[in-house]
Amino acid sequence: MASEQLRKIRLVRIAHVYYTHADLDQARQFLLDFGFTVGEDRGETIYFKGYGTEPFVYCATKGTENAFGGAGFVVEAMEDLELASKTLPNATAIEDSDAPGGGKRVTFYDPVDNFPFHLVYGQTAVPVTAHLPELDYNYPQTKHRDVNKTQRFRKGPAPVHKLGHFGCCVTNFDKALDFYTTRFNLKPSDLIHNAEGKDITTFLHLDRGMERVDHHTFFFFEGPKYHVHHSSFEVHDFDVQSLGHQWLRDNGYDLVWGVGRHVLGSQIFDYWYDRSGFILEHYVDGDLVDETTPISRSQAGPDSLHIWGPPLPPTFLQ
């Protein structure tokens, strides 16, 4: 068993997140305006889709209070689920998933702050439901659009493609970093330290060898009390993102921060509060990494999170 416990559980991709809402009707309307579609409505549980191949990317459940229910990751093989069920803290046995896509799943609980984490295997993918055009742009010295080839858009929500990452505040950074990087194929893309040199934030990617993966799929930073920070969803391009920004603004939702360009990960960001007070992000144009990408280490500071965009809200990292 000792050698088995040393083997890392192999994650393939992030798949979905779970949230509980006291007012599910209000949550549903926001999620539609944010750009999801309903995959399956079971009354007090609604599974929302993007237009990619995941059977669902966001599960909303009616409850007595608003709560984050963890993220789900796809594992590489059934052996990973078996290892997880035997060795991870407070892990469930392998069970059949009744969520869209089916398959098998294991839930365990973070050893630092006891929040749920879900591992799934054997889900059935769904067909892609949208094929948005990759636009040509006219630059000052290079014109990619011919005469009379116009760019025309319609107002509306920004269609969500996939879940890209989620992040949270943890109460013991060092313990969390050790756990996730030794038990899973998670590797820092970036480590951020304070003025005293202590690492306090990390952006973790999936170590898939030479396979190109997103700059981060999970991030966390240290603070006095655990809470989810945000979940982030990829949209098609900057025009779609900006149309979604305008749609959410015009429908009276509360902007958190955006639109701007991050430094670490490079993505263009746009953060919004849903009606329950959770933060969701639209992003486009994020960096890709592979096993050749070095771990970057830098100091936290007021200009470390964005290169352009509105000023960083003072409450953003609380």
WOHUSUL-V505074 format. One record per pair of residues at least 24 apart in sequence whose ideal C-beta (glycine too) atoms are under 7 Angstrom apart, sorted by the first residue. I is the first residue (numbers start at 1). J is the second residue. If there is no record, write none. Layout:
i=I j=J
i=I j=J
This chain:
i=4 j=83
i=5 j=87
i=7 j=83
i=8 j=183
i=8 j=184
i=8 j=185
i=9 j=75
i=9 j=80
i=9 j=83
i=9 j=84
i=9 j=183
i=9 j=184
i=10 j=75
i=10 j=76
i=10 j=80
i=10 j=185
i=11 j=73
i=11 j=75
i=11 j=184
i=11 j=185
i=11 j=206
i=12 j=74
i=12 j=75
i=12 j=76
i=13 j=74
i=14 j=71
i=14 j=73
i=14 j=163
i=14 j=165
i=14 j=217
i=15 j=54
i=15 j=72
i=15 j=73
i=15 j=74
i=15 j=120
i=15 j=163
i=16 j=54
i=16 j=56
i=16 j=57
i=16 j=58
i=16 j=59
i=16 j=72
i=16 j=163
i=17 j=58
i=17 j=71
i=17 j=163
i=17 j=166
i=17 j=231
i=18 j=59
i=18 j=69
i=18 j=70
i=19 j=60
i=19 j=68
i=19 j=69
i=19 j=278
i=20 j=61
i=20 j=63
i=20 j=66
i=20 j=67
i=20 j=69
i=21 j=60
i=21 j=62
i=21 j=63
i=21 j=66
i=21 j=276
i=22 j=63
i=22 j=64
i=22 j=65
i=22 j=66
i=23 j=275
i=24 j=60
i=24 j=62
i=26 j=275
i=27 j=60
i=27 j=274
i=27 j=275
i=27 j=276
i=28 j=60
i=30 j=253
i=30 j=274
i=30 j=275
i=31 j=58
i=31 j=60
i=32 j=157
i=33 j=157
i=33 j=247
i=33 j=248
i=33 j=251
i=34 j=157
i=34 j=248
i=34 j=280
i=35 j=157
i=35 j=158
i=35 j=159
i=35 j=160
i=35 j=235
i=35 j=244
i=36 j=160
i=39 j=100
i=40 j=100
i=47 j=99
i=47 j=100
i=50 j=160
i=50 j=161
i=50 j=162
i=50 j=233
i=51 j=128
i=51 j=129
i=51 j=130
i=51 j=159
i=51 j=161
i=52 j=128
i=52 j=161
i=52 j=162
i=53 j=125
i=53 j=126
i=53 j=128
i=54 j=162
i=55 j=100
i=55 j=101
i=55 j=123
i=55 j=124
i=55 j=126
i=56 j=99
i=56 j=100
i=56 j=101
i=57 j=160
i=57 j=162
i=57 j=163
i=59 j=99
i=66 j=276
i=66 j=277
i=68 j=228
i=69 j=116
i=70 j=115
i=70 j=116
i=70 j=117
i=70 j=118
i=71 j=117
i=71 j=118
i=71 j=166
i=72 j=118
i=72 j=120
i=73 j=119
i=74 j=120
i=74 j=121
i=74 j=123
i=75 j=119
i=75 j=121
i=78 j=121
i=80 j=121
i=81 j=106
i=81 j=119
i=81 j=121
i=84 j=108
i=84 j=119
i=88 j=183
i=111 j=179
i=112 j=170
i=112 j=171
i=112 j=172
i=112 j=175
i=112 j=176
i=113 j=170
i=113 j=171
i=113 j=226
i=115 j=226
i=130 j=159
i=132 j=236
i=132 j=240
i=135 j=237
i=153 j=239
i=153 j=243
i=155 j=243
i=155 j=246
i=155 j=247
i=156 j=243
i=156 j=247
i=157 j=244
i=157 j=247
i=158 j=235
i=158 j=240
i=158 j=241
i=158 j=243
i=158 j=244
i=158 j=282
i=159 j=235
i=159 j=236
i=159 j=240
i=160 j=233
i=160 j=235
i=161 j=234
i=161 j=235
i=161 j=236
i=162 j=233
i=162 j=234
i=163 j=231
i=163 j=233
i=164 j=214
i=164 j=232
i=164 j=233
i=164 j=234
i=164 j=283
i=164 j=286
i=165 j=214
i=165 j=216
i=165 j=217
i=165 j=218
i=165 j=219
i=165 j=232
i=166 j=218
i=166 j=228
i=166 j=230
i=166 j=231
i=166 j=232
i=167 j=218
i=167 j=219
i=167 j=220
i=167 j=229
i=167 j=230
i=168 j=220
i=168 j=226
i=168 j=227
i=168 j=228
i=168 j=229
i=169 j=220
i=169 j=221
i=169 j=223
i=169 j=225
i=169 j=226
i=169 j=227
i=169 j=229
i=170 j=220
i=170 j=222
i=170 j=226
i=171 j=224
i=171 j=225
i=171 j=226
i=173 j=199
i=173 j=200
i=173 j=222
i=176 j=220
i=177 j=202
i=180 j=204
i=186 j=218
i=188 j=295
i=189 j=215
i=189 j=216
i=189 j=289
i=189 j=293
i=189 j=296
i=190 j=264
i=190 j=296
i=190 j=298
i=191 j=295
i=191 j=297
i=192 j=298
i=192 j=300
i=192 j=304
i=193 j=297
i=193 j=299
i=193 j=300
i=194 j=300
i=195 j=299
i=200 j=300
i=201 j=300
i=203 j=264
i=203 j=265
i=205 j=289
i=207 j=291
i=209 j=291
i=210 j=290
i=210 j=291
i=211 j=290
i=212 j=288
i=212 j=290
i=213 j=288
i=213 j=289
i=213 j=290
i=214 j=286
i=214 j=288
i=215 j=265
i=215 j=286
i=215 j=287
i=215 j=288
i=215 j=289
i=216 j=265
i=221 j=317
i=229 j=279
i=230 j=271
i=230 j=279
i=230 j=280
i=230 j=281
i=231 j=280
i=232 j=281
i=232 j=283
i=233 j=280
i=233 j=281
i=233 j=282
i=234 j=283
i=234 j=284
i=235 j=282
i=235 j=284
i=237 j=284
i=238 j=268
i=238 j=284
i=241 j=268
i=241 j=270
i=241 j=282
i=241 j=284
i=244 j=282
i=245 j=270
i=248 j=272
i=256 j=313
i=257 j=310
i=257 j=312
i=257 j=313
i=257 j=316
i=258 j=309
i=259 j=309
i=260 j=306
i=260 j=308
i=260 j=309
i=260 j=310
i=261 j=306
i=261 j=307
i=261 j=308
i=261 j=309
i=262 j=305
i=262 j=306
i=263 j=304
i=263 j=305
i=263 j=306
i=263 j=307
